[in-house]
Amino acid sequence: MTATKNDIQRLIECCICCDYLTDVRETPCCHQLFCYSCIQSWLKKTTKNCPRCRSTTLTEQGLLKNIVVQRFVDNLQFDCPNALQGCSLKIARSDLVKHKRLCLYSPEKLANKQRLKLDESRSLLLRFKEGKTFITDKVLFDLAKLFYDEHDCNNARECLQMIKDQDNSQGIIILQAKVERDTNHYDKALELYSKAYTLVKSNSQRIELLSAKGHLLSKKGQYEQAKDAFSQALDLLPTDDDSQMKAEILNALGLIAKKCSDVSKKQQPELEPVRNP
């Protein structure tokens, strides 16, 4: 049987901190590998139980060094912990701590980069409003998306309003609807979603818009209209569809049915008790 990369990676991970092994120690009871600091801390907090096999005879003095595994781990090439954020480098375990500190894709550096980009975008918008620079409709739309993603709905709305040709662009209208929705202007958002629905051409876009309308109508307490919107979205899905979207629509319909039932119960008059003559 051939070990995969994931199998090897699991073998060299500490099951306490779930990170790659550091200063490897092996337990004599079940030969499980741990970081020395992790197993040391564990033994101080527990009654000498092994985290893996629950042996009650484990002591710090009984832990074994595993130099072979330590050398293997230190020289193995790992994906950067920030791979999902965009870093494609592979780093030796011995260099991992240094790389984490310097990696351009670390959460801290990405957050600083995003803050700088947001400040520059606000400055650009201000210069445009003061007539000191020119911005195309495309740049205004890109600015609106950036502001919206950063929860700056006021600037996002302002950028969208300054776009000259906005009536026939479904992307602009949908973004406008999201801005109005997130600032609690539900009626305006519903109007925009309906307008966008007349422009979209694919079923997937229609389903997303109907689902968005359904959620808004449900927030407004208009459960029958919300049910209709979700039902229309459900009808557009293929019969054998097993996507997350279908699960969300069915869940929303279930919640609406429960709310309608609760409302109906509250509205029913209480029956007076029958009195014996």
ZIVENNOR-V682166 format. One record per backbone hydrogen bond with DSSP energy under -1.0 kcal/mol. NH is the residue of the N-H (numbers start at 1). CO is the residue of the C=O. E is the energy in kcal/mol with one decimal. If there is no record, write none. Layout:
nh: <NH,NH>
co: <CO,CO>
e: <E,E>
//
This chain:
nh: <8,9,10,11,12,13,14,18,21,25,26,27,31,34,36,36,39,40,41,42,43,44,45,46,48,50,54,58,63,64,70,71,72,73,74,75,78,80,83,86,87,91,93,94,95,96,99,100,101,102,103,106,110,111,112,113,114,115,116,117,118,119,120,121,122,123,124,125,126,127,128,129,130,131,132,140,141,142,143,144,145,146,147,148,149,150,151,152,156,157,158,159,160,161,162,166,173,174,175,176,177,178,179,180,181,182,184,185,186,189,190,191,192,193,194,195,196,197,198,199,200,206,207,208,209,210,211,212,213,214,215,216,217,218,219,220,221,222,223,226,227,228,229,230,231,232,233,234,235,236,241,247,248,249,250,251,252,253,254,255,256,257,258,259,260,261,262,263,264,265,266,267>
co: <4,5,6,7,8,10,19,14,12,34,64,32,27,25,22,23,35,36,37,38,39,40,41,42,46,55,50,48,60,26,66,67,68,69,70,71,91,89,80,83,82,78,76,74,92,93,95,96,97,98,99,103,106,107,108,109,110,111,112,113,114,115,116,117,118,119,120,121,122,123,124,125,126,128,127,136,137,138,139,140,141,142,143,144,145,146,148,147,152,153,154,155,156,157,158,164,169,170,171,172,173,174,175,176,177,178,181,180,184,185,186,187,188,189,190,191,192,193,194,196,196,202,203,204,205,206,207,208,209,210,211,212,213,214,215,216,218,217,221,222,223,224,225,226,227,228,229,230,231,232,238,243,244,245,246,247,248,249,250,251,252,253,254,255,256,257,258,259,260,261,262,263>
e: <-2.1,-2.3,-2.1,-1.6,-1.3,-1.1,-2.8,-1.9,-2.3,-2.6,-3.3,-2.0,-1.4,-2.7,-1.3,-1.2,-2.4,-2.4,-2.0,-2.3,-2.4,-1.4,-1.2,-1.4,-1.0,-1.9,-1.5,-1.0,-1.0,-2.9,-2.1,-2.6,-2.2,-3.0,-2.6,-1.4,-3.0,-1.7,-1.8,-1.4,-1.7,-2.9,-1.2,-1.9,-1.7,-1.2,-2.4,-2.7,-1.4,-1.5,-2.5,-1.4,-2.8,-2.2,-2.3,-2.4,-2.4,-2.4,-2.4,-2.3,-2.4,-2.5,-2.4,-2.1,-2.3,-2.1,-2.3,-2.4,-2.2,-2.2,-2.0,-2.3,-1.7,-1.3,-3.0,-2.2,-2.3,-2.4,-2.6,-2.3,-2.3,-2.2,-2.9,-2.5,-2.6,-1.4,-2.0,-3.2,-1.8,-2.8,-2.1,-2.4,-2.1,-2.2,-1.2,-1.0,-2.2,-2.7,-1.9,-2.5,-2.3,-2.1,-2.3,-2.5,-2.6,-2.6,-1.6,-3.1,-1.1,-2.2,-2.7,-2.1,-2.1,-2.6,-2.2,-1.8,-2.7,-1.9,-1.0,-1.4,-1.7,-1.9,-2.8,-1.9,-2.3,-2.7,-2.4,-2.3,-2.4,-2.5,-2.2,-1.9,-2.8,-2.1,-1.9,-1.7,-1.2,-2.5,-1.5,-2.2,-2.7,-2.1,-2.2,-2.5,-2.5,-2.3,-2.0,-2.5,-2.1,-1.1,-1.7,-1.6,-2.4,-2.4,-2.6,-2.2,-2.3,-2.4,-2.0,-2.2,-2.3,-2.3,-1.9,-2.4,-2.8,-1.9,-2.5,-2.6,-2.3,-2.1,-1.8,-1.7>
//
